[in-house]
Structures are given as structure tokens and as C-alpha cells.
Amino acid sequence: MTPIPARPGALATLDGMEYVSALVPPVVMAVFFTGLIVTIVKTQGGANKAKEDAVVDAVLARAEHARQTHRDTEA
């Protein structure tokens, strides 16, 4: 395709399908980014949050108990 000669003081222009090929990548990235954000937001909180918090609390309690037991045996 031959480029359109630019007129002095005129903006560059694109022909028909060049607009589509120029806009498709950013539109596709925007759609996927929106889907990613929606997925992240949906997986935060809810029933899973309580389960995850319980697991973390159990691990922290176990680590604290092990630390106290180790400290008591040294003293």
C-alpha cells in the first residue's frame, strides 16, 4: 500500500484497515487486563478468605508454639 502524501500542516491519516490493525492490539490488551482485574477482585474475600485466614492463623500459632517450646528448653 502506498503512503498518502502529507499535506503541509495536516495530520497523518490511515486508510480503512490500517485503523483496525492499529486499534486491535490495545483493545485486546484492555479486554484481558479488565478480565484480570475482575478475576483478582472476585477472588478476594468471601468464604475462601475465612479458610485462608484460618490456615495462616494455624501456621502462625504453630510457629509461635515451636518458638516458645525451643526457648523453654534452652532456659
Buried (B, 14 or more C-beta within 10 A) or exposed (E): EEEEEEEEEEEEEEEEEEEEEEEEEEEEEEEEEEEEEEEEEEEEEEEEEEEEEEEEEEEEEEEEEEEEEEEEEEE
